[in-house]
Amino acid sequence: MDDQLVPVAGATEDTRCPATAIGFDGQALTVTDGATGEHLRLAPASLYLYACHPFQGQRGRHRQSPQVRGLALLDADGLVLLDLPGEWPVSKAWRFSGRTGIPMVNASHTPSPKVRAALARRAPGWRRVHGLAAPPRPWWHRPVAVGAGFAGLALMAYLASQGLWATWRALASVGRFLLDVLDLKWLAVVFSPALMLLRPVTSRVYRWQVRRGRILGPPGGPYLKVERGVRLRVIQRGRVLADLPKGRVATLLHYRYDDLTGLLLLDADNRPLYHLPGPWDPGAAQRFAERHGIRMAAYRLSREEYLDLVGTCEEAIP
């Protein structure tokens, strides 16, 4: 293992150590994902060792999320070729850098906004290798969850027949608290059996809102929503990633650069406010922009334009 660089811990304190290893064959780096057996060969211009806090919206001011750590491989323009989450030993990383002749930037103590901006600059073909296998689910989870779901439905029917909706809401609140504490998401059917019946309805309502331009993005997020007509929020899994005054967002830019696509929120001076990489429906973006009085634009960016716009944006790190 002397000629390889491996992480010593997970990207955050509550994650497992990834089975990722970086080697050098004399010309390029070889990255091995031990969880999947995948091998990648790259010739980066530099290494970027980082640690930062994910972007937090208004709700994250009082409780800061744990640091996200990792190692990124950058090209000559500073674009991220490969992101490798995990805590990599600094001393070994410096020795690996000297042995391979690839310079390294230690951004472990760099302010989080600068680190997030650097990681948002993605090269075409960008990848993130987690090095983690999906944890196997015990065989008894499914039958227990199904049985608990039917028991929950029976309890809900009984409480409804007795008019005890306040009791049901109290039980649901206790259940959500226990689920957050114990992290046993598969038991959610015990405390929220109505989801088995209401999910198709809520999905239809959500799609109707997207068609009307009220919401932009998938249900799980990230998605855009305007609150009370004055705040434009970026939401993911119920967490506010960004909370901006709607009047500050002048343009919704749908961009394409090589095989990369995404959305940029721009102010009146065309300065980027927030970056949302990923596939977005231009038609849905147009409806959302028209409904909320925001200018919509769609461009294929050159390399220089992409570096100029995306390089100054912050992005939430999942």
Buried (B, 14 or more C-beta within 10 A) or exposed (E): EEEBBBBEBBBBEEBBBBBBBBBBEEEBBBBBBBBEEEEBEBEBBBBBBBBBBBBBBEEBEEEEBEBBBBBBBBBEEBBBBBBBBBBBBEEBBBEBBEEBEBEBBBBBEBEBEEBBBBBBBBBEEBBBBBBBEEEEEEEEEEEBBEEBBEEBBEBBEEBEEEEEEEEBEEBBEEBEEBBEEEEEEBBBBBBBBBEEEEEEEEEEEBEEBBEEBBBBBBEEBBBBBBEEEEBBBBBBEEBBBBBBEBEEBBBBBBBBBEEBBBBBBBBEEEEBBBBBBEEBBEEBBBBBBEBBEBEBBEEEBEEEEBBEBBBBBBBBBE
